[in-house]
Amino acid sequence: MIKPWIHAARPRTLPLALSGSILGSFLAAADGVFRWNIFLLAALTSLLLQILSNLANDYGDFTKGTDNHERIGPDRMVSTGAITPRQMIFAIALVSSLALISGVFLILKGFPNGDGMIKLTFLVMGLASIGAAINYTVGKNPYGYSGFGDLFVFLFFGLIAVVGTYFLHGQILQTEVFLPAISLGLLSTGVLNLNNLRDERSDILTKKHTLVVKMGGKWGRIYHAALIILAIMTTALYVAVNYHAITQLLFVISIPLLLRNMVVVLRNKIPANLNVELRNLSLSTLFFSITFGIGLIL
C-alpha cells in the first residue's frame, strides 16, 4: 500500500525542491540573519509543495490521457491502477492542507510582530504556490499544457523560493540576492525542460503544448544549454559584485557537472536516456546551491 505512494511522490525530484530554501537560508546566514526554525519550516513547506505537484501531475495527466503507451517516463500510479483517482484526489487535498498549515506557521515565525500586510502578501504567495502546484496539469486550462510551465517553475522554484526564504529570515531584502535566485530558477527550468524533451513525442500526440513541443526538440536542446550557461553567468555576476574572499568561488566545482549535463543533452538522440539526466541535473542543482552557500559563509 505504501510503495505506490512513495513512487507517486517521486523522491528523486525532492532535492530540487530543497535547493531554494537552502540557497535562501545560506544567503541569510551570510548576512547574519539566519534562523533554524525558518530554514526547517521553509524546507518542509517546499517538500510538501513538490510532493503536491507530483501527485497532481499524476492525476492530471491521467485525466488528460497523457499517460499512455507512448510515454517513456516513470510509471504513473493512477494510470497503472495502483492508486485510484478518488484516492489521489484525497491525497492532493491532504497534502494541500499540510502545505498550507506549514506555510502559515512559517509566516507566523517569520513575522511574529510584523506588519499585517506583509503577512497577507506571503499568505497570498503561499496560496498561489499551492494553486500553481495543482494547476500545472489539473483543471480545464492547465498552464502546463499551454507552454507556461517554464515561466511558473522559474518564478516559484527560483525567485519566490530563494528571495522569499531570505526575506523570512531577517525581514531584509538586498537586490543582489535576485541574481542567485535567477540562477536557481534557470536550473529548475532546465529540469522541467529535460522532462519535456523526453516526453516530446507523447506530448505531441496528446496535444500537450509544452515549450519543447512549440519550438521543436532541436531548439529545445539549445534552449537547455542557454538555461545552464545563463545560470552560471548570473551567479558569477553576483560573486563579482559582492566579492570578498576566494572561498566565494567554491561553487565553481559544481560547474563541470552542469556543463556535462548540457553537453549530454545537446548530443542526445534517444529520449529515454534523459531520465538519468533529469536526476543528475536535480542533484547537480542541489550541489550548486550548497557549494555556493558554503562559499558565502566561509
N, C-alpha and C positions, 0 to 999 in steps of 0.2 A: 504493500500500500504506500510505503514511503518513497520507494525508489522512483516511481514516475514523477512525483512532486519535486524531488531533487533534480531530476532531469529537466523538468519544465522550468525550474528556477534558473537553469543554465549557469552553474557555478563558474564556468570559465570566463563569463562576462563581468563577474563581480570585481576583479582587480581594477578594471577601468572605472567602475563606479566609485571606488575609494580614492582614485587619483585626485579628484577635485578637492575633497575635504583635506587630504594630506597636503597638497600643494598650498591651499589657502592657509592651513594651520602653520606650515613652515614659514610662510611669508609673515604671519603674525608673530611667530617666535623670533624671527629676525628683527622685528620692530619692538620686541619686548612686551607684547600684549597677549601671549599665548595662554589659553586656559584649557585644562584637560577635559572638563565637562563639556565644553563647546566642541572640542575635537571628537569626543566619543559620540555625542548626540548627532553631530553632523555626519559622521561616518555611518552611524546606524540608519539615519534618515536616507542617506544616499543609497545604501544597500537595499533598503525596503523599496525605494523608488525604482531601482534597477530590476529587482525581482518582480515588482508590479508590472513594469514594462514587458518583461519576458513572458509573464503569464498572459497579459493582454494580447501580446503578439501571437501567442499560441492559439488563443481563442479567436482573435480577429482574422488571422489568415485562414483558419478553418472555415469560418462563416463566409469568407470571400472565395473559397475554393482554391486559394493559392497553394495550399499544401496538397500536392498531387504527385503522381509518379515521376514527373519531370524535375521535381525539386531535388537538389543534391546536398542540401544542408542536413544538419542533425534532425532526427525524427521529432515530430511534434506530438505531444501526448494526447491532445483532443482528436486529431485526425487519425491516430492509430487506435483510438478507443481505450487507451489506458486510463484516461480521465474523461468523464462525461462533460458535455457542455454545461450542464447545471452545476456540477461540482466546480468547474473552472470559474463560472460566474460568482459563486460563493467565495472562492479563494481570492478573486480580484477585489471583491467588496471587503473582505477581511484585511488583506494587505494594504488596501487604500486607507482603511481606518487606522491601522497600525502606523502607517507613514504619516498620517495627519496628527495622530497623538504624539509621535516622536517629534514631528516638526513644531508642534505647539510648545512642547517642553523646551525645545532648542531656542525658540523665540523668547520664552519667558526667562530662561537662563541667560540668554544673550543681552536682554534688555530688562533687568529686574526693576529698574526705576526709569526706564526710557520713555520717550515720547510715544503717545498712543498712535500717532500717525506712522511712526517708523514700524511699530509692531504690526499695524494693519497692512503696511506695504509688504512686509515679509510674509504675513499670512496669505496675502493675495498671490505672492510669488510661489508660496508652497502649494496652494490650491492649483495654480497654473501648472506646476510641475507634475502634480498628480494627474491633472487633465491631459497634459502632454504625453505622459507615460501610457495612458489608456487609449487616447485618440490617434495614436500612430497608425493602428490598423483597425480599431473598433469604431463603429458608427457608420452613418450614411456617407460621410465625406471625410474619411481618414486622411490626414495630411501625408502619411507615408506613401499613399497611392497616387499622390499628385506631384511628387518630386520635392516636397518641402522638408523631408526628413533631415537632410543635411543641415539646413538652417536651424532647426529646432535642437539638434544634437549639439551644434556649435554654441548656441545660446545657453542651453541648460547644463551641459556637461563641462563647458568652458567658462564663459563669463559669469553666469549665475553661481555655479558651484564654487569657483575659486574666489571671486570677488565677494560673494555673499558670505562664505565662511570666514574670510579675512575680516570683513566688517563686523561680524558677530562676535569675534574675539575681543576687539577693543573699541568698537564704535568709531574707528578712524578709517579714512579712505585716502590712499595715495594713488594718484593716477597711473603711476608706473606699474602697479600690480595688474593692470589690464593686459600688459604685454605677455607675461607667462600664462595668464588666463586665456589669451588668444591662442597661444601655443597649444595648451591642453585642448581647447575647443577644436583646433585643426586636427590634432592627432585622434581625438574621439570621432570626428567626422570621417577620418581615414578608416577607422574600424567599421563604421557603417558602410562606407564606400566599398570595402572589401566584401562585405556581406552582399551588397547589391551587384558587384561584379560576378560573384559566384552564382547568384540566382538570376542573372540576366535573362537566360533563355526561358525559364519558367515564368518569370515576371512578365515577359512579353506575351506569352500565351494566355496569362490570366489578367492582362491589362493592368498590371501594377506599374504605373508610370514613374519609376524611380528616376533619379538624375542620370544614372547609368543608362537606363533604357532610352531616355530622351537624347543623350549625347552619343551613345554607342560605346561599346567595350573599349575600343582603341583610345578614344578621348577620356574614357573613364580611368584608364591606367595612367594617362598623362596627368589628369586631374589629381590622382592619388599621389603622384610624385610631387606635384605642386604643393599639396597639403603638407607633406613632410618637410620639404625644403623651407616653406614659409614658417612652419612651426619652429624649426631650428633657428631661423633668422630672427624671429621676434624675441626668442629667449636670449639670443646673443646680443640683441639690441638692449634688452633690459640690463644685462650684465655690463655692457659698455657704458650705459647711462649711470649705473649705480656701482661702478667698480670700486672695491676697497681692498680686496685681497685675492691672491691667486687661487684660493680654495673655491671661489665662486665659479671657477671653470670645471668643477668636479662633474657637472652634468655632461661634459664632453665625452665621457666614457660610455654614455648611452647612445651617442650619435651613430657609431658603427652598426648597432642593432637596427636603428631606424632606417639607415641608408641601405642595409642589406634587405630589409623588407621592401623598400622602394624598388630596388633592382629586381628582386624576385617577381614582384607584381608586374613590372614593365615587361619582363620576359615571358610571363606565364601564358600558356595556351590551353591549359587544362583547368577549367573552373573548380573542379573538386579539390585540387591542390591548395586552393585558397583557404580551406578550412584550417589548415595548420598556421597559415599566415595571420588569420584572424586572432588566434590565440597568441601568437608571437607578438603582434602589434599591441594587443591589450596589455601583455606583461611588460613589453618594452616601454609603453607609456607610463605604467606604474613605476618602473625603474627610473625613467626620466624624471618623474615627479620627486622621487625620493632622493636621487643624487643631486638634483637641483636644490632641493630644500636643505639637505645636509651641508652642501657647499655654502649656502647662505649663513647658516648659524655657526659654522666653523670660523 
